[in-house]
Amino acid sequence: MLKIFSKKTTKELVHLCKDIHNTGVWPKYFLQTVMLLLKKKPDAMTCDDHRTVSLLKYASKIMLRVLTKRIQFRAD
């Protein structure tokens, strides 16, 4: 999903990562999970025909990887 985001969105994510790294503070909204319901089939009618995706979960994973690499770089 991040591959299809615009360059502006990517820049905002990078800016957010830098802010978290510099301040050590995670934004409150980043600690919450937002779930999206996606259809597995075009004619989805039941719960089994859908799946959920948490957008912030993936963004958090990316942020944690970036921050971990930065910390490891400084520790070496």
Stockholm file with secondary structure:
# STOCKHOLM 1.0

chainA/1-76         MLKIFSKKTTKELVHLCKDIHNTGVWPKYFLQTVMLLLKKKPDAMTCDDHRTVSLLKYASKIMLRVLTKRIQFRAD
#=GR chainA/1-76 SS CGGGSCHHHHHHHHHHHHHHHHHCCCCGGGGSCCEEEEESSTTCCSGGGEEEEEHHHHHHHHHHHHHHHHHHHHHC
#=GC SS_cons        CGGGSCHHHHHHHHHHHHHHHHHCCCCGGGGSCCEEEEESSTTCCSGGGEEEEEHHHHHHHHHHHHHHHHHHHHHC
//
